[in-house]
Amino acid sequence: MKRKTIFSMAWENMKHRKLRTTLTTLGVVIGVMAIIALASLGEGFRATVTSQIEQFELDVIMVMPGGAITRSGMMYLTRDDANNISQIEGVSVATPVMQKMGVTLYNGDKNASTLALGVNFTDFQKVYPNRLVFEHGGLPQPVKNDTIVLGYRVAHAKTGENFASIGDEITMKVNVGAWPPIWKNYTFTVAGILAESGGGTLVSVDNVILIPLETAEEIYKTDYDIIFVKLADRNLAERVAKDIREMFQNQVLALAPSIMIQRAGNILDTVQIFLAAVSSIALLVAGIGIMNIMTVSVMERTREIGILKAVGAKSRSVLVMFLAEAALIGVVGGLVGIPAGYGLAYVLSSGLSTIRAQPETNPALSLLEGTSLTITPVFSLTWTVSAVIFGIVVSVLFGWYPARKAAKMNPVQALRYE
């Protein structure tokens, strides 16, 4: 019997049992739809996360103590540490930064709580040349010890009222003790207000104030909390970060956006495979349904099978005919599942459209602060074809048993079946 004839008969048999065929095919549609939808959302989430991280300076590494405790408390970094890092091949600039929370600013009857960064302005501007752009004012040359630079969101209150202007003298109230707190006031002159740069950096300069590093040393009398490292080439990030960790015997954290992209990709690969595996369960359930329905169909068509064999149809032809029905169910279910999966992906993405980063306790180090993650499905041809092929394979595999049962029927006994 020709293959064209076999598939034609299989198609006609399916058309004669429209409701049963539709319900059986629906299981395959749901399975393929789930795989495509979840895989598309996974690809979309990967693209979104990657694009967000790529907004960071990929040629910057932030070095922080990794939790080591000294006799005097938490581990700090020193100027010698910064000098040693600057000697690593591929490092352009290594500048220490002092980071202090719990700072309150006063300008007349206005006040603002913020975080202070003590920085070497010359080196820090080399690290973030595109972030330290002034909306108003600038740094005096040479930098004076009572100079202060306000981040955009510090200078511009949420109410729309400006906190300070260039040349204003503001009071900075800081805690220079541990416990009990020792509060002291220092007076600074506003030299510059930074333009808004957004949250796409390892440090959000919009939410902080910048004071000269020497002044921060005199106020707090401690070493440094962070060392910012500018690389000659972003592709050196992983190697330089490894060298830094080895230099400090793994007692520091070396954070680099380029490394984050790679690790995030590895994690998302695992998550995507897991989601596809979970959604594949729906196809396996559909396969059981196919086996059940086709087994019932074989019993109902026993006399038909007997007549086919009586007129000369071979067992192999009967086997292929029933497998063709199973394959057609998989093909139709897969083809319908493709647009259904696309539609489901958009429905789910609209429900998860915007995930806003929650405010962090440290506004300077909130990597996604002020940003939103909008997940747009990305449809992969590989995942789509794989889902359809998997649907067909499952249909054929689960249709094998009833098809083989039909092929092995004795024609005489089949003709006698009532």
C-alpha positions in Angstrom: 0.0 0.0 0.0 1.4 3.4 -1.0 2.3 5.9 1.7 0.1 8.5 0.1 -2.9 6.1 0.3 -2.0 5.2 3.9 -1.9 8.9 5.0 -5.0 9.7 3.1 -6.9 6.9 4.9 -5.5 8.0 8.2 -6.7 11.5 7.6 -10.2 10.3 6.6 -10.4 8.2 9.7 -9.6 11.3 11.8 -12.2 13.4 10.0 -14.9 10.8 10.8 -14.2 11.1 14.5 -13.8 14.9 14.7 -14.7 15.4 18.3 -12.4 12.6 19.5 -9.6 13.8 17.3 -10.0 17.4 18.4 -9.9 16.6 22.1 -6.8 14.3 21.5 -5.1 16.9 19.5 -5.8 19.6 22.1 -3.5 17.8 24.5 -0.6 18.1 22.1 -1.5 21.8 21.4 -1.4 22.6 25.1 2.0 20.9 25.5 3.6 22.6 22.5 2.0 25.9 23.5 3.4 25.7 27.0 7.0 24.9 25.8 7.0 27.7 23.3 5.5 30.2 25.7 7.8 29.5 28.6 10.9 29.3 26.3 10.0 32.6 24.7 9.5 34.3 28.1 12.9 32.8 29.2 14.6 34.2 26.1 12.9 37.5 26.6 14.0 37.7 30.3 17.5 36.8 29.2 17.5 39.6 26.7 16.1 42.1 29.2 18.6 41.2 32.0 21.5 41.3 29.5 20.5 44.7 28.1 20.1 46.1 31.7 23.6 44.9 32.7 25.1 46.1 29.5 24.1 49.6 30.5 26.7 49.4 33.2 30.3 50.3 32.4 31.7 46.9 31.4 35.3 48.0 31.9 34.9 48.8 35.6 35.5 46.4 38.5 34.3 47.2 42.0 36.4 45.7 44.8 34.9 45.4 48.3 35.8 43.5 51.4 34.4 40.0 51.3 33.3 39.7 54.9 36.6 39.2 56.6 36.7 40.4 60.3 39.7 42.0 61.9 40.3 42.7 65.5 39.1 46.3 65.0 36.0 45.2 63.2 35.2 44.8 59.5 38.0 44.6 57.0 38.9 47.8 55.2 41.0 48.5 52.1 44.0 50.8 52.1 45.9 53.0 49.6 48.6 50.3 49.3 45.8 47.9 48.2 44.8 50.4 45.5 48.4 50.8 44.4 49.0 47.1 44.2 45.8 46.6 42.1 47.0 49.4 39.8 50.1 47.3 39.1 48.0 44.4 37.6 48.4 44.1 33.9 45.3 45.6 32.1 44.4 48.1 34.9 44.3 51.7 33.9 43.2 53.3 37.2 42.5 52.0 40.7 41.1 54.6 43.1 39.9 54.0 46.7 36.5 55.3 47.8 35.1 55.9 51.3 31.4 55.2 51.6 29.4 56.4 54.6 25.7 56.1 55.3 23.5 58.0 57.7 24.5 61.5 56.4 22.0 64.4 56.8 22.3 67.6 54.9 20.9 71.0 56.0 20.4 74.1 53.9 18.4 76.6 55.9 15.1 74.9 56.7 15.6 72.2 54.1 17.1 68.8 55.0 18.0 65.6 53.1 19.2 62.2 54.1 21.8 60.6 51.8 25.0 58.7 51.5 28.4 60.2 51.2 31.3 59.1 49.0 34.7 60.3 49.7 36.5 60.2 46.3 39.6 61.4 44.5 37.7 63.5 41.9 40.4 63.2 39.3 40.6 59.4 39.4 36.9 58.9 39.9 36.1 60.9 36.8 38.5 58.7 34.9 36.5 55.7 36.1 33.1 57.2 35.2 33.8 59.9 32.6 30.2 59.7 31.3 28.6 59.8 34.7 30.4 62.7 36.3 28.8 65.3 34.0 27.7 68.5 35.7 24.3 70.0 35.3 25.4 73.2 37.1 28.8 74.3 38.3 31.9 72.1 38.3 35.0 71.3 40.4 37.3 74.1 41.3 41.0 73.5 40.3 42.6 72.6 42.6 39.8 70.8 44.6 39.2 72.5 47.9 38.7 70.5 51.1 35.3 72.1 51.8 34.0 71.3 48.3 30.9 69.1 47.9 29.1 67.8 44.8 25.5 66.8 44.9 23.9 64.0 43.0 21.0 64.9 40.8 18.3 63.4 43.1 19.9 64.9 46.2 19.8 68.4 44.6 16.4 68.0 43.1 13.9 66.9 45.7 11.0 64.7 44.7 8.6 67.5 45.4 10.2 69.5 42.6 11.9 72.0 45.0 15.7 72.4 44.6 17.6 71.5 47.8 20.6 73.7 47.0 22.2 75.8 44.4 25.8 76.5 43.4 27.7 78.4 46.0 25.3 77.5 48.9 26.9 76.6 52.2 25.3 73.5 53.6 25.8 71.7 56.8 26.6 67.9 56.8 25.7 66.1 60.0 27.5 62.8 60.3 28.0 60.0 62.9 31.8 59.6 63.5 31.4 57.0 66.2 30.2 53.5 66.4 28.1 53.2 69.6 27.1 55.4 71.2 26.9 57.6 68.1 29.0 60.8 68.0 27.4 63.4 65.8 29.4 66.2 64.3 28.6 69.0 61.9 30.7 70.1 58.9 30.2 73.0 56.5 30.7 72.5 52.8 30.3 74.8 49.8 28.3 73.4 46.8 30.7 73.4 43.9 28.6 71.3 41.4 25.4 69.5 40.8 25.6 66.4 38.6 23.3 65.8 35.7 21.0 62.8 35.9 22.8 59.6 34.8 20.3 56.9 35.7 20.8 53.6 37.5 23.0 51.9 34.9 26.2 51.9 36.9 27.8 49.9 39.7 27.4 53.0 41.8 24.4 55.3 41.3 25.8 58.8 41.6 22.3 60.3 41.3 21.6 59.4 45.0 24.9 60.4 46.7 27.0 63.4 47.6 30.7 63.5 46.7 33.3 65.0 49.0 37.1 65.1 48.6 38.8 61.8 49.8 41.2 63.7 52.1 38.3 65.4 53.8 36.5 62.1 54.3 39.7 60.6 55.9 39.9 63.5 58.4 36.2 63.2 59.3 35.9 59.4 59.7 39.6 58.4 60.4 39.2 55.0 58.7 40.5 53.3 55.6 38.4 52.7 52.5 35.3 50.6 51.8 35.6 50.2 48.0 38.3 50.4 45.3 37.1 51.2 41.8 39.2 49.7 39.0 39.1 51.0 35.4 40.3 48.5 32.8 42.2 49.1 29.6 39.9 46.6 27.9 36.5 45.2 29.1 37.5 41.8 27.8 40.1 41.6 30.6 37.5 41.8 33.3 37.4 38.1 34.2 41.2 37.7 34.3 41.8 40.9 36.3 39.0 40.0 38.8 40.6 36.6 39.3 44.1 38.3 39.8 42.5 40.7 42.4 40.9 37.8 44.4 44.1 35.9 44.4 46.0 39.0 45.5 43.8 39.2 48.6 43.5 35.5 49.1 39.8 35.5 48.2 39.1 37.9 51.1 37.5 40.5 48.7 34.6 40.6 46.2 35.5 41.7 42.7 32.2 42.7 40.9 32.3 43.3 37.2 29.2 43.7 34.9 30.8 41.6 32.1 31.2 38.7 34.5 27.6 39.2 35.8 26.4 38.8 32.2 28.1 35.5 31.7 26.9 34.1 35.1 23.4 35.4 34.6 23.4 33.7 31.2 24.4 30.4 32.7 21.7 30.6 35.4 19.1 31.6 32.8 20.1 28.6 30.6 19.4 26.3 33.5 16.1 28.0 34.4 15.0 27.9 30.8 15.7 24.1 30.4 13.9 23.5 33.7 10.8 25.4 32.5 10.8 23.6 29.2 11.1 20.3 31.1 8.2 21.2 33.3 6.0 22.2 30.3 7.0 19.0 28.5 5.0 17.1 31.2 1.9 18.4 29.4 3.0 16.6 26.2 3.6 13.4 28.1 0.1 13.6 29.5 -1.2 14.2 26.0 0.7 11.1 24.9 -1.1 9.0 27.4 -4.3 10.4 26.1 -3.3 9.5 22.5 -2.5 5.9 23.6 -5.8 5.6 25.4 -7.9 7.0 22.5 -6.1 5.0 19.8 -6.5 1.8 21.9 -10.2 2.4 22.0 -10.2 3.2 18.3 -8.5 -0.1 17.5 -11.1 -2.0 19.4 -13.9 -0.1 17.6 -12.4 -0.7 14.2 -11.6 -4.4 14.6 -13.8 -5.5 11.8 -12.4 -2.7 9.5 -8.9 -4.0 10.3 -10.0 -7.6 9.5 -11.5 -6.5 6.1 -8.2 -4.6 5.2 -6.2 -7.7 6.0 -8.6 -10.0 4.1 -8.3 -7.9 0.9 -4.5 -8.2 1.1 -3.3 -5.4 3.4 -0.1 -6.3 5.1 0.5 -6.0 8.9 3.1 -3.4 8.2 0.6 -1.3 6.3 -1.9 -1.4 9.1 0.9 -0.5 11.6 1.9 2.5 9.4 -1.7 3.6 9.0 -2.3 3.9 12.8 1.2 5.5 13.3 0.2 7.9 10.6 -2.8 8.9 12.5 -0.7 9.5 15.6 1.8 11.5 13.6 -0.9 13.6 12.1 -2.2 14.4 15.5 1.3 15.5 16.5 1.7 17.6 13.4 -1.6 19.4 13.7 -1.2 19.9 17.4 2.3 21.3 16.8 1.2 23.7 14.1 -1.7 25.0 16.1 0.5 25.1 19.2 2.9 27.6 17.6 0.6 30.6 17.3 -1.1 29.5 20.6 2.3 29.6 22.3 3.1 33.0 20.9 -0.3 34.3 22.1 0.2 32.8 25.6 3.7 34.3 25.8 2.3 37.8 25.2 -0.5 37.3 27.7 1.9 36.2 30.4 4.4 39.0 29.5 1.6 41.6 29.8 0.9 40.3 33.3 4.6 40.4 34.2 5.3 43.4 32.0 7.0 45.6 34.6 9.0 44.4 37.6 10.4 47.4 39.4 13.5 47.1 41.5 12.7 47.6 45.2 14.6 50.4 46.9 17.7 49.1 48.5 19.1 49.9 51.9 22.1 51.3 50.1 21.0 53.7 47.4 24.4 54.0 45.9 24.8 50.3 45.2 21.3 49.6 43.9 22.3 48.1 40.5 18.7 48.3 39.1 17.7 51.4 41.1 15.3 53.6 39.1 15.0 51.1 36.3 12.3 48.7 35.2 12.4 45.3 33.6 10.0 45.0 30.8 9.8 41.4 29.6 9.1 41.0 25.8 8.9 37.5 24.5 11.7 36.5 22.2 10.8 33.6 19.9 13.5 31.2 19.1 13.3 29.1 15.9 15.3 26.3 17.7 12.8 26.1 20.6 9.8 26.3 18.2 11.0 23.5 15.9 12.1 21.4 18.9 8.7 21.7 20.5 6.9 20.7 17.3 9.3 17.7 16.7 8.9 16.7 20.4 5.1 16.8 20.0 5.3 14.6 16.9 7.7 12.1 18.5 5.6 11.8 21.7 2.5 11.2 19.6 4.2 8.5 17.5 5.8 6.8 20.5 2.5 6.6 22.5 0.7 5.6 19.4 3.1 2.7 18.8 1.4 0.2 21.2 -2.2 0.5 19.8 -0.8 0.5 16.2 1.2 -2.6 16.9 -1.8 -4.2 18.5 -3.9 -3.5 15.4 -1.1 -4.8 13.1 -1.0 -8.2 15.0 -4.7 -8.9 14.7 -5.7 -12.2 13.2 -8.0 -11.3 10.2 -10.4 -14.2 10.8 -10.9 -13.3 14.4 -11.2 -9.7 13.5 -14.0 -10.4 11.0 -15.9 -12.4 13.6 -15.6 -9.5 16.2 -18.9 -7.9 17.1 
